Amino acid sequence: MKISGNTVLITGGASGIGLSIARVFLENMNTVIVCGRNADKLDLVKKQYLDIHTIQCDVANPVEATQMLDHLRTNFPSLNILVNNAGIQHQYDFLRDENALKKIDEEIDINFKAVARLTKIVLPNLVKASEAAIINVSSFLGIVPKSSAPIYCATKAALHAFSKSLRYQLQNTPVRVFEIITPLVDTDMTRGRESDAGKMSPEILAKEVIRNMKMENYEIKPGRTKLVLLLNRIFPSLIQKAIGKR
């Protein structure tokens, strides 16, 4: 797939993995739009990268997502790549946390429902392009879950299945479906929760994404993901015990 001359929308693109992907697409001569909920973070992105376009939008809010699409249709009609990156992770005791119901709804709404909904409303635009892509950011935790974040892991498992099914459905269209099965990445989400040793930098991950897109590797397994999934096939009880206790 071509990696330049595209118009790219990246959700959750004001920091972390999303911003690193935005920078790499920008370096490869693409038009880049990032959206996010935090206006201050978006303002900072705009100051640092004058060529990145920003839109404030909570993708979990159907009204805001539809309004954003209307804006894109008018101002960026050549949109042909959607990067579903926005996500959150809560770690809590499922039995004892008094705020568990709120956290369950928030994680499911942002991590999965928003992805499915936004993909659905953007897809009619993507199929009109000569070449297009949907890139879903999942996690190896959707395949080998950990105990401390049951709903997060479940949403990433759902995103993994959704990516596969959608890829089958769209195989006779111009739209390619990529999935980034992320390892532990050094972002605000993971800071202070795990040892920094072994974390992948979001900048290196973003470069891996571009390289794999060019080669049309639809399941992108950067960093330690490939090793974790291999060990999960060979020694499932061992790797599941090691990851599960986190």
N, C-alpha and C positions, 0 to 999 in steps of 0.2 A: 504494500500500500504506500502511496505517496506520503511523505512526511513534511511537505512544504506546500504553501498555497492553499491551505485549508482555513476554514473559519471554525473556531473551537470554543465551546462553552464548557467551563469547568465549575462544578458546584463545590462549595466549601473551598474555594480557591484563594482565600486571603492569607493562608498560612500553611505550614506543614507540607504534606505530600501534594496537595492541590496547587500551592504556589510554586513548588519546584517543577511540577509538570507544566504549569503555565510558562515559566521561564524557558524551559527547554523547547516548547512549541514556539515561543517568541523568537528564540535563537535560530530556529529553523524556518523563519520567514512565514509564519502563519498569523492570521488575525486572531487575537486571543481575548475572550471575555471571561471574567471570573465573577461569580456571585457568592454572596454570603450574608449572614444575618447581622454581623457586627460592622456598623458604619465606620467606626474608628479604624478598624483593621483595613477596610476597603480604601479609606482615605490614605492610609500609609502606603498601601500597594500602589495607588495612583501617583503618589509623590515619588516613589522609588522607580517605578516603571511607567513612564509617560505613555508608552504604546499599548499598555494593557487597559482594556475597557472594563469598568466595574459596574455591577448592578446589585443593589441591596435587595435581597429576597430570601425569605424563609421557604425553602422548597417543600417543607412539610405542610405548608399552608396552601391548599388548593387554589384559593383566590390569587395569592401572590404569585404562585407558579404560572397561572394562566396569564396574568398581567405581564409577567416577564416574557412569556412566549410571544404575546402580542407586540411587545417592544422589539423583540428580536426579529420578528417577521418584517417589521417596518424598517429597522435600522441595519439588520444583518441578514438579509434574505439568502445569502450564500452559506448559512450555517450548515455544516456537514459532519461535525464531530461533537458528540456529547460525552463528557467525562463525568460519570456519577461518582463523586468523591466524598460528598458531605456525609459525615457520620459522627456518632458519639458513642462513648462507652462508659457505663456505670458499673462499678464493682460493689457488690453488696451481698448480705446474707439473705437469701430468698425467703427463708422462713421468718426471720426476725425483723427485717427492715420495715419500719412503719410507713415509709414512703415508696415501697416497692411498686405499688400499682401505678403511681405517677411515672416512675422510671421505666416500667415495662412499656407503657404507652409511648413515651418519648423515644425510646430506642427503636421500637418497631416502626413508628411513624417516620422518623428521620432515616434510619438505616435501610429500610426496605420499602415501605409503602410509598415514600416520596420518590424513590428510584423508579419503581414500577409506573407510578403515575406520570412522572416527568418524561420517562421514556415513551410512554404511550402518546402523550400530546406533542412530543417533538418528532416522533417517527414519520408522520406524513410529510414533513419537510425533508427529512433525511433521504427518503426513498426517491425524491425528485433529483437528487444529486447524481453525478456520474460515478462518484465514489464517496462512501460515507462510513462512519464508524460510531459504535457505542462502546465506551470503555467503562467497565464497572470495577470499582476498587473493593475487593473483598479481603479475605485474610485466611491464612492457614488455620486459624482458630475456628473457622467454619467447617473444617475437616477433622481437626484434632482439638476439641474444645478444652478450655480450662475451667476450673470450678468457680472462680471468683466473678465471672461475668457471663452467666447462663443465657441471658437474652441477647447480649451482643453476639455471642457465638452462634446462637440460633439464627439471628438475622443475617449473619455472614454465610451460614449454610444455605439459607433461603436464596441469597444473592448468587451463590455458586450454582444452584440448580436453575435459577431463573436465567442466568447467562447461558447455560448449556441449551435450555429449551428454546430460548430466543434465537440462538445461533442456528438451530435446526430450522426454525420457522422462516428465518430471513436468508437462508442459503441461496435462494434464487433471486435475490434483490441486490442492489448495489451496497447494502449495509453490512459491514463486518462487525461482529460482536467479539470484543476482547475482554478478558478478565485478568486483573492484576491480583494474584493471590499473594498478598503482602506478608513478609516476615515481620519481626519486631523492628519498627522504624523509630528513629529518634525524633519524636514530635512532642508537642505539648500534651497530647493524650497519654503518652507513655512515660513522660518525665516524672521521676520520683516513684514510679510503680514497680519498675524492674531495674535490675542492674544495667548500667549503660554499656557494659561490655557486650560486644556482639551485636549491638543495634546497627541497623543499616541507615546510612544517611539518606534523607529524602532526595537529595541532589543526585546521588548515584542511582537510586531507584528510578528517578525520572528518566535518566539516560538509558537505563535498561528498557523502559517502556517504549521509547522511540526506536531503539534498535530492534526490539521484537515486533513492533508494528510494521517496520520496513520489511521484515522477513515473513510477515503474516503468521506469526506464532500466536495463536488466539488465547491460549492459557499461558500467561506470563508469570513465571515463578522466580522472582529475583532473590538474591542473597541466599539465606539459609532455607528458604521455603522448599527448594528442590530436595535438599537433604532430609528435612523433616518429613516430607511426604514419602520419600523413599524408605526411610526408617519405619514409618507407619505401616508400610506394606510388608516389610521384612520382619520387623519386631514390634507388632502393634501394641502388645501389652506393655512393653518397655517404654515406648515413646508416649503412649497415652498416660502412663503413670507419671512420667516426668513433666509433661505439659499440664496434665489435669490438676496437679497439686498447687498450681500457681493461683 
